[in-house]
């Protein structure tokens, strides 16, 4: 029997720390359902003490998820731990994940605490967390740059205090696989009570080594990996769940452990995360990229046709690429629509919500012949964005673009209960439309990103637009989808503006 490798997904917490990747409560619940279907062992739902919104989101995930353990992050502070414990009360299985920095630079420059004080805070935090659950995880932040002797001291102390999982994070992506794996092996050998806890790793991808470091740790005894779908995360991201899982599965000759992940759900999860966050997956991304199983070279094509394993080390269908799926169209009924949405992890809370979504589906079906899963994901994301607080609403848009003439746009936007119309010219139809909107709202934002992605195939495909706006240090993403790319762009811009109107601030958990 192989050991169980626990998969700890932190897409909803660390993944959300990507600039502009903030998720609503309903979006977090949708993702949590998809992760549960993927059979993720532990879902880190958020940082409850960060804001009321984060607390409510973690609580909602705890109420929804039944088959996975739901985890909340907390600094080594009484208030943080109490908030996490309260948010996780509804969970069928809960975990509190508490942390404090242990590297010399963090202790001296950030915490301004002595090593003895850090150990005291860590032990106190673990003991307090045990009041709420017997499943407590402790992380020595920036362990990759911490002194090994000090790590042994603090980890031994928190195990005695009741920690059941010890997570060793490479917080700044500084480690090299051979050294990181050796450090995990050394810690497990040197700490007297190491056998009373599961060793875990959380690796960042600043040097492109997050997956390699994680796998090196697994080969040296770690039995939990913290990761995210698509490698989402702050800065360069985290270890990608799909890459870790498929490496362990594909190289079963090397790894003496296995996961319980239903790999056929990987692509569905990937597309859902991409749709909600607005972070497209690069075509050559391992496992979930559009070209991951494509062969253009004649030599490769010939080899695959003769015997698949000549150039493919895993099957596309094993990660969900060729799974049978129902393609909906204009003649599809409400039941087929609702059934497919349920399979995609979305539940309607009322008849009116179903009616609204089905009406939008029919509108889309009049524009394009076949409706794919990606179209449905985008449709639901759009419905959810419009159920949020709407200060601005796109009422009408008209553009004129012809060869040799300066493009122009006329836009009507509802602001509160009043409607305003403006005209503008631009270098293109999209530029003119966004300038017209800005002349009405006068937001003073900086457009940091404008990205267009085709949701499906064909000339009638929906275009999905992501805009990233910055104002006063706040960064938000806006999403819009339509078969007309100019309309999609206007929707995305309005969506981002509405997010900026939401004044609920979130603290970064490492501040």
Buried (B, 14 or more C-beta within 10 A) or exposed (E): EEEBBBBBBBBBBBBBBBBBBBBBBBBBBBBBBBBBBBBBBBBBBBBBBBBEBBBBBBBBBBBBBEEBBBBBBBBBBEEBBBBBBBBBEBBEBBBBBBBBBBBBEBBEEBBEBEBEEBBBBBBBBBBBBBEBBEBBBBBBBBBBBBEEEBBBBBBBBBBBBBBBBBBBBBBBBBBBBEEBBBBBBBBBEBBEEBEEBBBBBBBBBBBEBBBBBBBBBBBBBBBBBBBBBBBBBBEBBBBBBBBBBBBBBEEEEEBEBBBEBEBBBBBBBBBBBBBBBBBBBEEEBBBBBEEBBEBEEEEBEEBBEEEEEEBBEBEBBBBBBEBEEEEBEBEBEEEEBBBBBEBBBBEBEEEEEBEBBBEBBBEBBEEBEBBBBBBBBBBBBBBBBBEBEBBBBBEEBBBEBEEEEEBBBBBBBBEEEEEBEBEBBBEBBBBBBBBBBBBBBEBEBEEBBBBBBEBBEEEEBBBBBBBBBBBEEBBBBBBBBBBBBBBBBBBBBBBBBBBBBBEEEBEEBBE
